[in-house]
């Protein structure tokens, strides 16, 4: 967890969770705007090989109460946090994620990758994996691809093995227990988390709203950072307005 010392301590704590083989630099293009919304904390998802263990570690290092923002795999961890300590979460944003269980084909594919990863030096993610995370029109954007690969290489082989080992269970039935304000963000051209899954999540969470970002792939913080920042800003403003204490009644 990192928390810049010069931030305004009257702002809420924001706890941001990255996706698979990503790190806190995922948020770099939004950081200047995010610090206007809250005090930034970044969860570490690289030390554990299960979603629940990741959630437990994040909670051990997190502020007492926080706004929780989970991207992709971080969204699964955010849902586990909601099961472990819902009273600590002021509001929840789930970005380009799902509550869907991995199917047999995905699990088998992961096992093949794990066996290979244990036998050879780690050279980062494949070109195909990197390209599939972006809008098709940006699948050859060298700047974005290099940024994604740099994050993967910083995480390294052991994090790759741990995160790939973390199975994702079906969490749709648990979503109805989320009582805090919630935001679901999906992208029209996301090849990894579908719009239909996002809509299903929004339908299950009682106090959820959903926003669809057009012409964007999976990596919204990199592909559409300012639009995503505006969505989060508008949502938090609405949450704060609802939670603001009522003004005292003035006597005539």
Helices and strands as residue ranges (DSSP letters): E 12-17, G 24-30, H 31-34, E 38-42, H 51-61, E 66-71, H 73-84, G 86-88, E 89-95, H 104-119, H 127-132, G 136-138, H 142-165, G 172-177, E 181-187, H 195-204, E 208-213, H 220-223, H 225-243
